[in-house]
């Protein structure tokens, strides 16, 4: 579920594939924004453990650092990025600076996000 305010809470749901590139599943959640301690000005939200476990169990093509390609929706703003596995068993979702500025999101603030896990369809 997407909302203009960027608050979307819920579980996983199936979505259909589209012309050579598809969406395996969509995941909606709310999580706090945090700054990566090793690198200033890099901000993330953690994908909840249950969603991260489901994504990790999917047979997706291998990508660098175990990343998974996603389409992200925060309110009316959407972009394509990758999520990265973390040592705690969750994925970290980078939140672009222009999204943080546009929506006035500060570290520690809870934000709603929807991830569409993208897959490459082979011929």
VEXDREN-2710 file (C-alpha; in Angstrom, 1 decimal):
% VEXDREN-2710
k/r/px/py/pz
1/UNK/0.0/0.0/0.0
2/UNK/1.4/3.4/-0.9
3/UNK/0.3/6.7/0.7
4/UNK/1.1/10.3/-0.1
5/UNK/2.3/10.8/3.5
6/UNK/4.8/8.0/3.0
7/UNK/3.3/5.8/5.7
8/UNK/2.9/2.3/4.5
9/UNK/2.7/-0.7/6.8
10/UNK/2.1/-4.3/5.9
11/UNK/3.5/-7.6/4.7
12/UNK/4.6/-9.0/1.5
13/UNK/2.4/-9.3/-1.5
14/UNK/2.9/-10.8/-5.0
15/UNK/3.2/-8.6/-8.1
16/UNK/3.3/-9.5/-11.8
17/UNK/6.3/-9.4/-14.1
18/UNK/6.7/-6.9/-17.0
19/UNK/8.5/-7.2/-20.3
20/UNK/11.9/-8.8/-19.6
21/UNK/12.2/-7.1/-16.3
22/UNK/9.9/-8.0/-13.5
23/UNK/8.9/-7.6/-9.9
24/UNK/9.1/-10.7/-7.8
25/UNK/7.5/-9.3/-4.6
26/UNK/6.7/-6.0/-2.9
27/UNK/7.3/-5.3/0.7
28/UNK/5.9/-2.4/2.8
29/UNK/7.4/-1.4/6.1
30/UNK/8.2/1.5/8.5
31/UNK/11.6/1.9/10.0
32/UNK/13.9/4.6/11.4
33/UNK/16.4/6.4/9.3
34/UNK/20.0/5.9/10.5
35/UNK/23.4/7.2/9.5
36/UNK/26.2/4.8/8.7
37/UNK/28.8/5.3/11.4
38/UNK/31.8/4.6/9.1
39/UNK/30.8/7.2/6.5
40/UNK/29.2/10.6/7.2
41/UNK/26.2/11.5/5.1
42/UNK/25.3/8.0/4.1
43/UNK/21.8/7.2/5.4
44/UNK/19.8/4.0/5.5
45/UNK/16.7/2.3/6.8
46/UNK/16.9/-1.4/7.7
47/UNK/14.5/-3.8/6.0
48/UNK/12.6/-5.7/8.7
49/UNK/14.1/-9.2/9.5
50/UNK/11.1/-11.1/8.2
51/UNK/11.2/-9.3/4.9
52/UNK/15.0/-9.6/4.7
53/UNK/14.8/-13.4/5.3
54/UNK/12.2/-13.8/2.6
55/UNK/14.2/-11.7/0.1
56/UNK/17.4/-13.7/1.0
57/UNK/15.6/-17.0/0.3
58/UNK/14.7/-15.9/-3.3
59/UNK/16.7/-17.4/-6.2
60/UNK/17.9/-14.1/-7.6
61/UNK/20.9/-13.6/-10.0
62/UNK/24.2/-13.0/-8.1
63/UNK/25.2/-9.4/-7.7
64/UNK/28.1/-7.6/-6.1
65/UNK/28.3/-7.7/-2.3
66/UNK/25.1/-9.8/-2.2
67/UNK/23.0/-6.8/-3.2
68/UNK/19.5/-7.0/-4.5
69/UNK/18.0/-4.6/-7.1
70/UNK/14.9/-2.9/-5.9
71/UNK/12.5/-0.1/-6.9
72/UNK/11.7/2.1/-3.8
73/UNK/8.7/4.2/-3.1
74/UNK/8.7/6.7/-0.2
75/UNK/5.4/8.6/-0.5
76/UNK/5.1/10.0/-4.0
77/UNK/8.9/9.6/-4.6
78/UNK/10.3/6.5/-6.4
79/UNK/13.8/5.5/-7.5
80/UNK/15.8/2.4/-8.3
81/UNK/18.7/1.3/-6.1
82/UNK/20.1/-1.8/-4.4
83/UNK/19.7/-3.1/-0.9
84/UNK/22.7/-4.7/0.8
85/UNK/22.9/-7.5/3.4
86/UNK/24.0/-6.5/6.9
87/UNK/25.7/-8.5/9.6
88/UNK/22.5/-8.6/11.6
89/UNK/20.6/-10.6/9.0
90/UNK/18.7/-7.6/7.5
91/UNK/19.2/-5.6/4.3
92/UNK/20.1/-1.9/4.4
93/UNK/18.2/0.4/2.1
94/UNK/20.1/3.6/1.1
95/UNK/17.9/6.7/1.2
96/UNK/19.0/9.4/-1.3
97/UNK/19.8/12.9/0.0
98/UNK/17.4/14.5/-2.4
99/UNK/14.6/12.2/-1.0
100/UNK/15.6/13.1/2.6
101/UNK/15.6/16.9/1.8
102/UNK/12.4/16.8/-0.3
103/UNK/10.5/15.0/2.4
104/UNK/12.3/16.6/5.4
105/UNK/13.4/13.3/6.8
106/UNK/15.9/13.4/9.7
107/UNK/18.0/10.7/11.4
108/UNK/15.9/8.6/13.8
109/UNK/12.6/9.5/12.1
110/UNK/10.4/6.6/11.2
111/UNK/9.7/6.5/7.4
112/UNK/7.4/4.3/5.4
113/UNK/8.9/2.6/2.4
114/UNK/7.8/0.1/-0.2
115/UNK/10.3/-2.1/-2.0
116/UNK/9.6/-3.9/-5.3
117/UNK/12.3/-6.6/-5.6
118/UNK/13.3/-6.6/-9.3
119/UNK/14.3/-9.6/-11.3
120/UNK/15.9/-10.0/-14.7
121/UNK/14.0/-12.5/-16.9
122/UNK/16.1/-14.6/-19.1
123/UNK/15.2/-15.4/-22.7
END
